[in-house]
Amino acid sequence: MSAPVLVINSGSSSIKYQLIDGETLVASTSGLIERIGQSESTITHKTGAEKHVWNEQLPDHAAGLEALVTAFDEFGTPLSKTGLIAVAHRVVHGGRRFVQPVVIDDEVMAAIGELSSLAPLHNPANLEGIQVARKLFPKLPQVAVFDTAFHATVPERAHLYAVPQDWRSEHGVRRYGFHGTSHAYVSRQAAAALGKSPKEVNVIVAHLGNGASVSAVERGRSIDTSMGLTPLEGLVMGTRSGDIDPAIIFHMHRQTGASFADLDSALNKESGMYALTGQVDMRAIEQAATGGDRDAEVALDVYCYRIRKYIGSYIAALGGADAIAFTAGVGENSPEVRARVLESLVALGVKLDDEANEAGGPVISTSDSPITALVIPTNEEGEIARQTTTLLRS
């Protein structure tokens, strides 16, 4: 039996969507609506081998979702005839309350809104998409799937910050972790690649995109992850700093008079690889490094060293790993990054197969490597559809 699910990822000025079978995880249609609220918006709608792109003015998310419905009507099968079982929404932050997918009602919406203080750049946009979709599809179940949920199993020793108790109890300060749908999907696929059940293996997942995180997955359960209270902690990313001494914030405030809002913006939007090279595209950075650009070479070294440190620490946290899986834009497409990360991990049990790595895998380690290194394309939308289908049929 098929289980079509419309998966929506609503951003502040964009809507990504896919129509996915929640059982096979195959997407029949996908699309992206960009620059909502600006003078001209762009809609890209893909069905099979066909791709349709056009511009129109979309003043808000309501207009954006109406354009989505119109796109299905005009190109392919109207949504009303697809047998849709639900609309599923990616929600970035579930806090301590939401550790599983949930059918959305007014109470859930209010709670997502309250959690916006923990994800001010994401949850409000996610919530707006939900509000519009509930009006547009009033008879369909709406399901929220949370980026943080997979990491709800991280134990206290890994998620507690050593900060005052009232910060933790009254203000929710702890490590939550993100990219959970990707880490869940890829860790499960890694186990399958080893011919085993997720409960039989320990997997380290390196989700390396513009945003990036590493997780330690012990027998199917996340036990540690590099992102923290927010997606700023951890690895060096496209425009995010990753780990820094927190006192840097106060130092720069005293030195420059910059507001905390400005410093927040600088660490999230003006740091990372952009701060080190002036670019965020890893392909361009690698090309520049090959051409002798010292800043690009140093930035690559910083980027890969941070990943390597996390992977090494997670091998220790797990008491040994069966597999390391690279995923997302950089993880899936950069042999250079994968090689720089893994070549120094020989002593910990990773033997890189250079030819297999250049070819893109899926297995990029030698046959006698104690730890198997893999390249696994992520499927966050498919995982959201799968979790939604499982929830509605339970």
Secondary structure, DSSP 8 states (H G I E B T S, - for coil): ---EEEEEEE-SS-EEEEEEETTT--EEEEEEEE-TTSSSEEEEEEETTEEEEEEE---SHHHHHHHHHHHHHHSSS-GGGTT--EEEEEES--TTT-SS-EE--HHHHHHHHHGGGT-TTTHHHHHHHHHHHHHHSTTS-EEEEETTGGGGG--HHHH--SS-HHHHHHH--S-----HHHHHHHHHHHHHHTTS-GGG-EEEEEEESSSEEEEEEETTEEEEES--SSTTSSS--SS---S--THHHHHHHHHH---HHHHHHHHHHS-HHHHHHS---HHHHHHHHHTT-HHHHHHHHHHHHHHHHHHHHHHHHHTS-SEEEEEHHHHHH-HHHHHHHHGGGGGGTB-B-HHHHHHT-SB-B-TT-SBEEEE----HHHHHHHHHHHHHH-
